[in-house]
Amino acid sequence: MPGRVIAVIRAYPKDVVEDFTPIIQKINERLSNTPYTLMRWEATDIAFGYKALDLYFLMPEDIEGGTEQLEELIKGVEEIDNAEAIYITRIGA
């Protein structure tokens, strides 16, 4: 049985964002019918009031291309400029 991984994706908004809730809702909508589950999220200070969004996903480890499809899915949200994997760890057996 394939293992699972936790992937932390940092999403960079196009503008300064005070309330990330609408962006999180859009990301969750895009996740329907995918193997990805958003477990938690947190805003991370970058500089001068600009915050990025750290998104913690549970996903199967055997997905071809690793986190590439997930990053593209997140970049598809209008308010997001870029997304990149910053941490990945395997959990379970």
N, C-alpha and C positions, 0 to 999 in steps of 0.2 A: 504494500500500500504506500503510495507516495506521501512524503512528508508535507508539512505546511511551513510557510515562512511568514514572518512579520516584515513588511516593507514600509519604511518611512519615506514618504515622498514630500519634498518641500515644494510648495506651489507659490509662485511669485505673482501677486496681483499687478495689474496694469497701473493702478492708482493706490493712494493711501486709503485703507479700509478701516473703518471703526467697528462695524458689525459684520462678522463673517457668516452669520447664520444663513442669509440668502444664497451665498456661494456654496455652503455645505449642502443646502437643499438641492441645488442644481447638480452637484457632484453625485449625491445619492440617487437622483433621478437617472443619471447616466450609468450608474452601476447596476441597474436592474438587468437581469438576464446575463450577468457576467459572473465569473468565478471570484470576484473581489468583494470583500466585506470591509467597510470602513468601521474600525473599532473605536477610534477616538481621534480628536484633533486638538491642536493648540496653536495660538498665535505666537510667533517668535519675532522679537525685536531684531531688526536689521540695522537701521540707521535713521536718525532724524524723524522719528515718528512713523517710518515705513515699517510695516510688519509683513512677514511671510506666513504661510500656513503650513504647519507640519501635520501631515495626514498619516495615520497609522492604519495600515491595511493588513488583513489576513488573506493569504492567497496560497494556492497549491504551488509547490516548488517546481513542478515539472512543466510549467507554462513556457512554450517556446518563445524565445526573445526576452525572457525574464520580466522586468518591469516596463519594458518599452511600450507595450499596448496600454498599460495602466497610465503611464505618463502622458501618452497621446490623448487618452480619454479625458484626463484632467485639463490638458491644454485646450481641449475643445470647449471648455466653459468660457464664455465671452469675457468675463472679468479677469481671467488668468492669462498672464503673459508667458510664463515658462514654468516647467515642473521638472524636478530631477530627483532621483533616488539618492538619499543621503545615508541610509542604513538599511541593511537586510540581515536577518538572522533566522536560522532554521529552528523550528520548535517541534517537539514530538518526535516520534520514530517513523 
